[in-house]
Amino acid sequence: MEHFMKKGEPTRLHASGEDYLEAILILKQKEKTVRPIDLARYMDYSRPSISRAVAALRAEGFLCPDTGSDLEFTEEGLKLAQKVYERHRFFTDRLTAA
């Protein structure tokens, strides 16, 4: 997962990184705590794939590094996850409106 950040520009992730953040946000709306295994089940991905993605999201500063097995957003990660979720909802609403 690549993270592109230039001074003065908003943080950007590849679509896959955004998908992980959005999935964590959706799970957090349903449950108080979200673990990597919960994310793996929700996304139907293997545990090793989730582990790599979570490690990358932590390294890039979107998930807190020292939360044990719980996935917790940093302030930046939460803002980005909410932005991605809102964008997807906007387009879903437009596409399903008849």
Secondary structure, DSSP 8 states (H G I E B T S, - for coil): --EE--TTS--EE-HHHHHHHHHHHHHHHH-S---HHHHHHHHT--HHHHHHHHHHHHHTTSB-SSSTTS--B-HHHHHHHHHHHHHHHHHHHHHH--
